[in-house]
Amino acid sequence: MIAEPAGQLAQAIDATGRLVAAVRDDQWPDPTPCPDWTVRDLVSHIVTGNRMFAGILRGDPPAAPAGSSAA
């Protein structure tokens, strides 16, 4: 078992990648246990969260929330 947080995160990302890679084309519109979310919605949510997390680690400024316009 990997005890350090970075190792745990890497393990979780690898496992998630294997799950996403196994999704067949006909499964993307399928429902998930999350009400009103398809497999595509859930994977998109995970990818967006990972991109935001990576940006935080790089020191990027936070992105504007979806649907808002930065002035």
PyMOL Python script that loads the backbone (N, CA, C, O; Angstrom):
from pymol import cmd

cmd.read_pdbstr("""\
ATOM      1  N   MET A   1       0.844  -1.199   0.000  1.00  0.00           N
ATOM      2  CA  MET A   1       0.000   0.000   0.000  1.00  0.00           C
ATOM      3  C   MET A   1       0.877   1.246   0.000  1.00  0.00           C
ATOM      4  O   MET A   1       1.900   1.291   0.683  1.00  0.00           O
ATOM      5  N   ILE A   2       0.477   2.249  -0.761  1.00  0.00           N
ATOM      6  CA  ILE A   2       1.213   3.506  -0.855  1.00  0.00           C
ATOM      7  C   ILE A   2       0.667   4.456   0.197  1.00  0.00           C
ATOM      8  O   ILE A   2      -0.519   4.783   0.187  1.00  0.00           O
ATOM      9  N   ALA A   3       1.535   4.904   1.112  1.00  0.00           N
ATOM     10  CA  ALA A   3       1.081   5.738   2.221  1.00  0.00           C
ATOM     11  C   ALA A   3       1.159   7.227   1.926  1.00  0.00           C
ATOM     12  O   ALA A   3       0.357   7.996   2.456  1.00  0.00           O
ATOM     13  N   GLU A   4       2.105   7.655   1.093  1.00  0.00           N
ATOM     14  CA  GLU A   4       2.258   9.094   0.862  1.00  0.00           C
ATOM     15  C   GLU A   4       1.139   9.615  -0.039  1.00  0.00           C
ATOM     16  O   GLU A   4       0.703   8.918  -0.954  1.00  0.00           O
ATOM     17  N   PRO A   5       0.674  10.843   0.219  1.00  0.00           N
ATOM     18  CA  PRO A   5      -0.447  11.384  -0.566  1.00  0.00           C
ATOM     19  C   PRO A   5      -0.184  11.424  -2.073  1.00  0.00           C
ATOM     20  O   PRO A   5      -1.079  11.103  -2.855  1.00  0.00           O
ATOM     21  N   ALA A   6       1.011  11.807  -2.493  1.00  0.00           N
ATOM     22  CA  ALA A   6       1.296  11.873  -3.929  1.00  0.00           C
ATOM     23  C   ALA A   6       1.212  10.487  -4.556  1.00  0.00           C
ATOM     24  O   ALA A   6       0.730  10.342  -5.680  1.00  0.00           O
ATOM     25  N   GLY A   7       1.669   9.484  -3.851  1.00  0.00           N
ATOM     26  CA  GLY A   7       1.584   8.115  -4.349  1.00  0.00           C
ATOM     27  C   GLY A   7       0.149   7.635  -4.429  1.00  0.00           C
ATOM     28  O   GLY A   7      -0.230   6.943  -5.374  1.00  0.00           O
ATOM     29  N   GLN A   8      -0.649   8.001  -3.438  1.00  0.00           N
ATOM     30  CA  GLN A   8      -2.067   7.638  -3.442  1.00  0.00           C
ATOM     31  C   GLN A   8      -2.789   8.313  -4.604  1.00  0.00           C
ATOM     32  O   GLN A   8      -3.630   7.701  -5.262  1.00  0.00           O
ATOM     33  N   LEU A   9      -2.454   9.576  -4.851  1.00  0.00           N
ATOM     34  CA  LEU A   9      -3.076  10.311  -5.957  1.00  0.00           C
ATOM     35  C   LEU A   9      -2.702   9.667  -7.292  1.00  0.00           C
ATOM     36  O   LEU A   9      -3.558   9.479  -8.156  1.00  0.00           O
ATOM     37  N   ALA A  10      -1.431   9.334  -7.457  1.00  0.00           N
ATOM     38  CA  ALA A  10      -0.986   8.684  -8.693  1.00  0.00           C
ATOM     39  C   ALA A  10      -1.704   7.357  -8.904  1.00  0.00           C
ATOM     40  O   ALA A  10      -2.103   7.027 -10.021  1.00  0.00           O
ATOM     41  N   GLN A  11      -1.863   6.608  -7.835  1.00  0.00           N
ATOM     42  CA  GLN A  11      -2.554   5.321  -7.918  1.00  0.00           C
ATOM     43  C   GLN A  11      -4.020   5.528  -8.322  1.00  0.00           C
ATOM     44  O   GLN A  11      -4.545   4.783  -9.150  1.00  0.00           O
ATOM     45  N   ALA A  12      -4.670   6.521  -7.748  1.00  0.00           N
ATOM     46  CA  ALA A  12      -6.076   6.803  -8.077  1.00  0.00           C
ATOM     47  C   ALA A  12      -6.218   7.268  -9.525  1.00  0.00           C
ATOM     48  O   ALA A  12      -7.155   6.867 -10.215  1.00  0.00           O
ATOM     49  N   ILE A  13      -5.298   8.107  -9.985  1.00  0.00           N
ATOM     50  CA  ILE A  13      -5.353   8.589 -11.367  1.00  0.00           C
ATOM     51  C   ILE A  13      -5.136   7.436 -12.342  1.00  0.00           C
ATOM     52  O   ILE A  13      -5.819   7.344 -13.362  1.00  0.00           O
ATOM     53  N   ASP A  14      -4.192   6.564 -12.029  1.00  0.00           N
ATOM     54  CA  ASP A  14      -3.950   5.399 -12.897  1.00  0.00           C
ATOM     55  C   ASP A  14      -5.185   4.501 -12.962  1.00  0.00           C
ATOM     56  O   ASP A  14      -5.567   4.055 -14.044  1.00  0.00           O
ATOM     57  N   ALA A  15      -5.806   4.236 -11.825  1.00  0.00           N
ATOM     58  CA  ALA A  15      -7.000   3.383 -11.792  1.00  0.00           C
ATOM     59  C   ALA A  15      -8.145   4.030 -12.572  1.00  0.00           C
ATOM     60  O   ALA A  15      -8.863   3.348 -13.303  1.00  0.00           O
ATOM     61  N   THR A  16      -8.312   5.339 -12.416  1.00  0.00           N
ATOM     62  CA  THR A  16      -9.359   6.053 -13.146  1.00  0.00           C
ATOM     63  C   THR A  16      -9.099   5.999 -14.642  1.00  0.00           C
ATOM     64  O   THR A  16     -10.025   5.804 -15.429  1.00  0.00           O
ATOM     65  N   GLY A  17      -7.843   6.169 -15.036  1.00  0.00           N
ATOM     66  CA  GLY A  17      -7.492   6.092 -16.447  1.00  0.00           C
ATOM     67  C   GLY A  17      -7.830   4.735 -17.054  1.00  0.00           C
ATOM     68  O   GLY A  17      -8.306   4.656 -18.187  1.00  0.00           O
ATOM     69  N   ARG A  18      -7.584   3.675 -16.301  1.00  0.00           N
ATOM     70  CA  ARG A  18      -7.929   2.338 -16.803  1.00  0.00           C
ATOM     71  C   ARG A  18      -9.435   2.186 -16.966  1.00  0.00           C
ATOM     72  O   ARG A  18      -9.899   1.591 -17.939  1.00  0.00           O
ATOM     73  N   LEU A  19     -10.198   2.717 -16.023  1.00  0.00           N
ATOM     74  CA  LEU A  19     -11.659   2.639 -16.121  1.00  0.00           C
ATOM     75  C   LEU A  19     -12.178   3.423 -17.328  1.00  0.00           C
ATOM     76  O   LEU A  19     -13.023   2.933 -18.077  1.00  0.00           O
ATOM     77  N   VAL A  20     -11.671   4.632 -17.507  1.00  0.00           N
ATOM     78  CA  VAL A  20     -12.127   5.468 -18.622  1.00  0.00           C
ATOM     79  C   VAL A  20     -11.728   4.825 -19.953  1.00  0.00           C
ATOM     80  O   VAL A  20     -12.510   4.834 -20.903  1.00  0.00           O
ATOM     81  N   ALA A  21     -10.530   4.276 -20.024  1.00  0.00           N
ATOM     82  CA  ALA A  21     -10.076   3.635 -21.262  1.00  0.00           C
ATOM     83  C   ALA A  21     -10.947   2.437 -21.639  1.00  0.00           C
ATOM     84  O   ALA A  21     -11.032   2.077 -22.814  1.00  0.00           O
ATOM     85  N   ALA A  22     -11.588   1.824 -20.657  1.00  0.00           N
ATOM     86  CA  ALA A  22     -12.419   0.646 -20.908  1.00  0.00           C
ATOM     87  C   ALA A  22     -13.851   0.994 -21.318  1.00  0.00           C
ATOM     88  O   ALA A  22     -14.624   0.103 -21.669  1.00  0.00           O
ATOM     89  N   VAL A  23     -14.212   2.283 -21.279  1.00  0.00           N
ATOM     90  CA  VAL A  23     -15.572   2.681 -21.673  1.00  0.00           C
ATOM     91  C   VAL A  23     -15.725   2.498 -23.180  1.00  0.00           C
ATOM     92  O   VAL A  23     -14.941   3.028 -23.968  1.00  0.00           O
ATOM     93  N   ARG A  24     -16.732   1.751 -23.558  1.00  0.00           N
ATOM     94  CA  ARG A  24     -17.021   1.547 -24.980  1.00  0.00           C
ATOM     95  C   ARG A  24     -17.785   2.752 -25.529  1.00  0.00           C
ATOM     96  O   ARG A  24     -18.417   3.491 -24.774  1.00  0.00           O
ATOM     97  N   ASP A  25     -17.723   2.941 -26.829  1.00  0.00           N
ATOM     98  CA  ASP A  25     -18.409   4.079 -27.465  1.00  0.00           C
ATOM     99  C   ASP A  25     -19.899   4.122 -27.116  1.00  0.00           C
ATOM    100  O   ASP A  25     -20.460   5.201 -26.926  1.00  0.00           O
ATOM    101  N   ASP A  26     -20.536   2.959 -27.033  1.00  0.00           N
ATOM    102  CA  ASP A  26     -21.972   2.932 -26.764  1.00  0.00           C
ATOM    103  C   ASP A  26     -22.315   3.176 -25.294  1.00  0.00           C
ATOM    104  O   ASP A  26     -23.493   3.284 -24.954  1.00  0.00           O
ATOM    105  N   GLN A  27     -21.310   3.266 -24.415  1.00  0.00           N
ATOM    106  CA  GLN A  27     -21.562   3.468 -22.985  1.00  0.00           C
ATOM    107  C   GLN A  27     -21.538   4.934 -22.560  1.00  0.00           C
ATOM    108  O   GLN A  27     -22.005   5.250 -21.466  1.00  0.00           O
ATOM    109  N   TRP A  28     -21.014   5.835 -23.380  1.00  0.00           N
ATOM    110  CA  TRP A  28     -20.895   7.236 -22.978  1.00  0.00           C
ATOM    111  C   TRP A  28     -22.233   7.877 -22.578  1.00  0.00           C
ATOM    112  O   TRP A  28     -22.252   8.670 -21.637  1.00  0.00           O
ATOM    113  N   PRO A  29     -23.341   7.569 -23.246  1.00  0.00           N
ATOM    114  CA  PRO A  29     -24.609   8.176 -22.832  1.00  0.00           C
ATOM    115  C   PRO A  29     -25.312   7.448 -21.687  1.00  0.00           C
ATOM    116  O   PRO A  29     -26.391   7.871 -21.270  1.00  0.00           O
ATOM    117  N   ASP A  30     -24.731   6.369 -21.170  1.00  0.00           N
ATOM    118  CA  ASP A  30     -25.373   5.595 -20.100  1.00  0.00           C
ATOM    119  C   ASP A  30     -25.492   6.399 -18.808  1.00  0.00           C
ATOM    120  O   ASP A  30     -24.687   7.297 -18.561  1.00  0.00           O
ATOM    121  N   PRO A  31     -26.492   6.081 -17.981  1.00  0.00           N
ATOM    122  CA  PRO A  31     -26.639   6.762 -16.690  1.00  0.00           C
ATOM    123  C   PRO A  31     -25.574   6.295 -15.695  1.00  0.00           C
ATOM    124  O   PRO A  31     -24.962   5.242 -15.874  1.00  0.00           O
ATOM    125  N   THR A  32     -25.365   7.084 -14.658  1.00  0.00           N
ATOM    126  CA  THR A  32     -24.443   6.751 -13.564  1.00  0.00           C
ATOM    127  C   THR A  32     -25.240   6.806 -12.255  1.00  0.00           C
ATOM    128  O   THR A  32     -26.408   7.196 -12.257  1.00  0.00           O
ATOM    129  N   PRO A  33     -24.615   6.420 -11.143  1.00  0.00           N
ATOM    130  CA  PRO A  33     -25.305   6.567  -9.858  1.00  0.00           C
ATOM    131  C   PRO A  33     -25.582   8.032  -9.479  1.00  0.00           C
ATOM    132  O   PRO A  33     -26.397   8.308  -8.599  1.00  0.00           O
ATOM    133  N   CYS A  34     -24.892   8.966 -10.157  1.00  0.00           N
ATOM    134  CA  CYS A  34     -25.140  10.396  -9.907  1.00  0.00           C
ATOM    135  C   CYS A  34     -26.392  10.800 -10.681  1.00  0.00           C
ATOM    136  O   CYS A  34     -26.414  10.699 -11.907  1.00  0.00           O
ATOM    137  N   PRO A  35     -27.426  11.252  -9.991  1.00  0.00           N
ATOM    138  CA  PRO A  35     -28.671  11.608 -10.686  1.00  0.00           C
ATOM    139  C   PRO A  35     -28.427  12.621 -11.808  1.00  0.00           C
ATOM    140  O   PRO A  35     -27.712  13.608 -11.629  1.00  0.00           O
ATOM    141  N   ASP A  36     -29.025  12.361 -12.946  1.00  0.00           N
ATOM    142  CA  ASP A  36     -28.982  13.253 -14.111  1.00  0.00           C
ATOM    143  C   ASP A  36     -27.615  13.325 -14.793  1.00  0.00           C
ATOM    144  O   ASP A  36     -27.425  14.181 -15.657  1.00  0.00           O
ATOM    145  N   TRP A  37     -26.656  12.466 -14.442  1.00  0.00           N
ATOM    146  CA  TRP A  37     -25.334  12.494 -15.069  1.00  0.00           C
ATOM    147  C   TRP A  37     -25.130  11.223 -15.888  1.00  0.00           C
ATOM    148  O   TRP A  37     -25.406  10.115 -15.428  1.00  0.00           O
ATOM    149  N   THR A  38     -24.638  11.410 -17.116  1.00  0.00           N
ATOM    150  CA  THR A  38     -24.257  10.278 -17.941  1.00  0.00           C
ATOM    151  C   THR A  38     -22.785   9.943 -17.660  1.00  0.00           C
ATOM    152  O   THR A  38     -22.101  10.664 -16.933  1.00  0.00           O
ATOM    153  N   VAL A  39     -22.320   8.853 -18.241  1.00  0.00           N
ATOM    154  CA  VAL A  39     -20.905   8.506 -18.125  1.00  0.00           C
ATOM    155  C   VAL A  39     -20.057   9.655 -18.681  1.00  0.00           C
ATOM    156  O   VAL A  39     -19.046  10.026 -18.085  1.00  0.00           O
ATOM    157  N   ARG A  40     -20.469  10.218 -19.822  1.00  0.00           N
ATOM    158  CA  ARG A  40     -19.738  11.344 -20.418  1.00  0.00           C
ATOM    159  C   ARG A  40     -19.680  12.538 -19.457  1.00  0.00           C
ATOM    160  O   ARG A  40     -18.625  13.153 -19.301  1.00  0.00           O
ATOM    161  N   ASP A  41     -20.800  12.866 -18.818  1.00  0.00           N
ATOM    162  CA  ASP A  41     -20.830  13.990 -17.870  1.00  0.00           C
ATOM    163  C   ASP A  41     -19.865  13.759 -16.706  1.00  0.00           C
ATOM    164  O   ASP A  41     -19.126  14.659 -16.305  1.00  0.00           O
ATOM    165  N   LEU A  42     -19.887  12.542 -16.178  1.00  0.00           N
ATOM    166  CA  LEU A  42     -19.052  12.230 -15.013  1.00  0.00           C
ATOM    167  C   LEU A  42     -17.572  12.279 -15.376  1.00  0.00           C
ATOM    168  O   LEU A  42     -16.772  12.842 -14.628  1.00  0.00           O
ATOM    169  N   VAL A  43     -17.200  11.701 -16.508  1.00  0.00           N
ATOM    170  CA  VAL A  43     -15.797  11.733 -16.928  1.00  0.00           C
ATOM    171  C   VAL A  43     -15.363  13.168 -17.210  1.00  0.00           C
ATOM    172  O   VAL A  43     -14.250  13.555 -16.854  1.00  0.00           O
ATOM    173  N   SER A  44     -16.214  13.951 -17.837  1.00  0.00           N
ATOM    174  CA  SER A  44     -15.895  15.356 -18.095  1.00  0.00           C
ATOM    175  C   SER A  44     -15.663  16.109 -16.777  1.00  0.00           C
ATOM    176  O   SER A  44     -14.750  16.929 -16.679  1.00  0.00           O
ATOM    177  N   HIS A  45     -16.477  15.829 -15.788  1.00  0.00           N
ATOM    178  CA  HIS A  45     -16.333  16.453 -14.475  1.00  0.00           C
ATOM    179  C   HIS A  45     -14.980  16.090 -13.852  1.00  0.00           C
ATOM    180  O   HIS A  45     -14.291  16.950 -13.303  1.00  0.00           O
ATOM    181  N   ILE A  46     -14.613  14.823 -13.941  1.00  0.00           N
ATOM    182  CA  ILE A  46     -13.335  14.370 -13.374  1.00  0.00           C
ATOM    183  C   ILE A  46     -12.161  15.031 -14.105  1.00  0.00           C
ATOM    184  O   ILE A  46     -11.213  15.491 -13.468  1.00  0.00           O
ATOM    185  N   VAL A  47     -12.223  15.078 -15.432  1.00  0.00           N
ATOM    186  CA  VAL A  47     -11.145  15.685 -16.215  1.00  0.00           C
ATOM    187  C   VAL A  47     -11.015  17.172 -15.883  1.00  0.00           C
ATOM    188  O   VAL A  47      -9.905  17.673 -15.703  1.00  0.00           O
ATOM    189  N   THR A  48     -12.132  17.868 -15.805  1.00  0.00           N
ATOM    190  CA  THR A  48     -12.105  19.298 -15.475  1.00  0.00           C
ATOM    191  C   THR A  48     -11.490  19.521 -14.095  1.00  0.00           C
ATOM    192  O   THR A  48     -10.673  20.422 -13.906  1.00  0.00           O
ATOM    193  N   GLY A  49     -11.892  18.695 -13.139  1.00  0.00           N
ATOM    194  CA  GLY A  49     -11.322  18.813 -11.792  1.00  0.00           C
ATOM    195  C   GLY A  49      -9.826  18.573 -11.779  1.00  0.00           C
ATOM    196  O   GLY A  49      -9.089  19.281 -11.092  1.00  0.00           O
ATOM    197  N   ASN A  50      -9.363  17.569 -12.540  1.00  0.00           N
ATOM    198  CA  ASN A  50      -7.927  17.295 -12.599  1.00  0.00           C
ATOM    199  C   ASN A  50      -7.169  18.443 -13.253  1.00  0.00           C
ATOM    200  O   ASN A  50      -6.066  18.783 -12.824  1.00  0.00           O
ATOM    201  N   ARG A  51      -7.748  19.039 -14.286  1.00  0.00           N
ATOM    202  CA  ARG A  51      -7.093  20.182 -14.932  1.00  0.00           C
ATOM    203  C   ARG A  51      -7.011  21.372 -13.979  1.00  0.00           C
ATOM    204  O   ARG A  51      -5.996  22.068 -13.936  1.00  0.00           O
ATOM    205  N   MET A  52      -8.066  21.601 -13.227  1.00  0.00           N
ATOM    206  CA  MET A  52      -8.053  22.699 -12.254  1.00  0.00           C
ATOM    207  C   MET A  52      -6.988  22.442 -11.182  1.00  0.00           C
ATOM    208  O   MET A  52      -6.246  23.351 -10.810  1.00  0.00           O
ATOM    209  N   PHE A  53      -6.918  21.211 -10.693  1.00  0.00           N
ATOM    210  CA  PHE A  53      -5.938  20.846  -9.678  1.00  0.00           C
ATOM    211  C   PHE A  53      -4.514  21.034 -10.205  1.00  0.00           C
ATOM    212  O   PHE A  53      -3.657  21.568  -9.502  1.00  0.00           O
ATOM    213  N   ALA A  54      -4.263  20.597 -11.436  1.00  0.00           N
ATOM    214  CA  ALA A  54      -2.938  20.769 -12.040  1.00  0.00           C
ATOM    215  C   ALA A  54      -2.596  22.248 -12.175  1.00  0.00           C
ATOM    216  O   ALA A  54      -1.454  22.649 -11.947  1.00  0.00           O
ATOM    217  N   GLY A  55      -3.586  23.060 -12.546  1.00  0.00           N
ATOM    218  CA  GLY A  55      -3.359  24.500 -12.652  1.00  0.00           C
ATOM    219  C   GLY A  55      -3.003  25.119 -11.312  1.00  0.00           C
ATOM    220  O   GLY A  55      -2.132  25.986 -11.234  1.00  0.00           O
ATOM    221  N   ILE A  56      -3.663  24.682 -10.275  1.00  0.00           N
ATOM    222  CA  ILE A  56      -3.356  25.183  -8.930  1.00  0.00           C
ATOM    223  C   ILE A  56      -1.915  24.844  -8.570  1.00  0.00           C
ATOM    224  O   ILE A  56      -1.192  25.680  -8.029  1.00  0.00           O
ATOM    225  N   LEU A  57      -1.498  23.613  -8.872  1.00  0.00           N
ATOM    226  CA  LEU A  57      -0.126  23.198  -8.566  1.00  0.00           C
ATOM    227  C   LEU A  57       0.899  24.003  -9.362  1.00  0.00           C
ATOM    228  O   LEU A  57       2.004  24.254  -8.881  1.00  0.00           O
ATOM    229  N   ARG A  58       0.529  24.413 -10.593  1.00  0.00           N
ATOM    230  CA  ARG A  58       1.429  25.235 -11.408  1.00  0.00           C
ATOM    231  C   ARG A  58       1.426  26.695 -10.969  1.00  0.00           C
ATOM    232  O   ARG A  58       2.309  27.460 -11.356  1.00  0.00           O
ATOM    233  N   GLY A  59       0.441  27.088 -10.165  1.00  0.00           N
ATOM    234  CA  GLY A  59       0.324  28.478  -9.750  1.00  0.00           C
ATOM    235  C   GLY A  59      -0.493  29.328 -10.697  1.00  0.00           C
ATOM    236  O   GLY A  59      -0.456  30.556 -10.615  1.00  0.00           O
ATOM    237  N   ASP A  60      -1.239  28.689 -11.603  1.00  0.00           N
ATOM    238  CA  ASP A  60      -2.095  29.432 -12.534  1.00  0.00           C
ATOM    239  C   ASP A  60      -3.206  30.144 -11.762  1.00  0.00           C
ATOM    240  O   ASP A  60      -3.646  29.654 -10.722  1.00  0.00           O
ATOM    241  N   PRO A  61      -3.665  31.298 -12.263  1.00  0.00           N
ATOM    242  CA  PRO A  61      -4.816  31.941 -11.614  1.00  0.00           C
ATOM    243  C   PRO A  61      -6.063  31.089 -11.795  1.00  0.00           C
ATOM    244  O   PRO A  61      -6.193  30.392 -12.802  1.00  0.00           O
ATOM    245  N   PRO A  62      -6.982  31.133 -10.837  1.00  0.00           N
ATOM    246  CA  PRO A  62      -8.194  30.339 -10.961  1.00  0.00           C
ATOM    247  C   PRO A  62      -9.007  30.753 -12.191  1.00  0.00           C
ATOM    248  O   PRO A  62      -9.082  31.935 -12.528  1.00  0.00           O
ATOM    249  N   ALA A  63      -9.602  29.786 -12.841  1.00  0.00           N
ATOM    250  CA  ALA A  63     -10.446  30.051 -14.006  1.00  0.00           C
ATOM    251  C   ALA A  63     -11.777  30.617 -13.547  1.00  0.00           C
ATOM    252  O   ALA A  63     -12.238  30.325 -12.443  1.00  0.00           O
ATOM    253  N   ALA A  64     -12.394  31.429 -14.397  1.00  0.00           N
ATOM    254  CA  ALA A  64     -13.727  31.948 -14.097  1.00  0.00           C
ATOM    255  C   ALA A  64     -14.722  30.792 -14.130  1.00  0.00           C
ATOM    256  O   ALA A  64     -14.583  29.892 -14.958  1.00  0.00           O
ATOM    257  N   PRO A  65     -15.718  30.797 -13.253  1.00  0.00           N
ATOM    258  CA  PRO A  65     -16.719  29.733 -13.275  1.00  0.00           C
ATOM    259  C   PRO A  65     -17.425  29.663 -14.627  1.00  0.00           C
ATOM    260  O   PRO A  65     -17.625  30.682 -15.288  1.00  0.00           O
ATOM    261  N   ALA A  66     -17.792  28.473 -15.021  1.00  0.00           N
ATOM    262  CA  ALA A  66     -18.504  28.284 -16.284  1.00  0.00           C
ATOM    263  C   ALA A  66     -19.759  29.144 -16.321  1.00  0.00           C
ATOM    264  O   ALA A  66     -20.493  29.229 -15.337  1.00  0.00           O
ATOM    265  N   GLY A  67     -19.997  29.775 -17.451  1.00  0.00           N
ATOM    266  CA  GLY A  67     -21.186  30.591 -17.608  1.00  0.00           C
ATOM    267  C   GLY A  67     -21.003  32.037 -17.182  1.00  0.00           C
ATOM    268  O   GLY A  67     -21.896  32.859 -17.386  1.00  0.00           O
ATOM    269  N   SER A  68     -19.853  32.361 -16.588  1.00  0.00           N
ATOM    270  CA  SER A  68     -19.632  33.747 -16.203  1.00  0.00           C
ATOM    271  C   SER A  68     -18.720  34.407 -17.225  1.00  0.00           C
ATOM    272  O   SER A  68     -17.991  33.730 -17.950  1.00  0.00           O
ATOM    273  N   SER A  69     -18.764  35.709 -17.278  1.00  0.00           N
ATOM    274  CA  SER A  69     -17.870  36.415 -18.196  1.00  0.00           C
ATOM    275  C   SER A  69     -16.958  37.311 -17.372  1.00  0.00           C
ATOM    276  O   SER A  69     -17.404  38.120 -16.558  1.00  0.00           O
ATOM    277  N   ALA A  70     -15.668  37.137 -17.612  1.00  0.00           N
ATOM    278  CA  ALA A  70     -14.676  37.955 -16.907  1.00  0.00           C
ATOM    279  C   ALA A  70     -14.564  39.300 -17.611  1.00  0.00           C
ATOM    280  O   ALA A  70     -14.443  39.353 -18.835  1.00  0.00           O
ATOM    281  N   ALA A  71     -14.603  40.367 -16.856  1.00  0.00           N
ATOM    282  CA  ALA A  71     -14.517  41.692 -17.463  1.00  0.00           C
ATOM    283  C   ALA A  71     -13.169  42.309 -17.230  1.00  0.00           C
ATOM    284  O   ALA A  71     -12.918  43.430 -17.673  1.00  0.00           O
TER     285      ALA A  71
END
""", "prot")
cmd.dss("prot")
cmd.show_as("cartoon", "prot")
cmd.util.cbc("prot")
cmd.orient("prot")
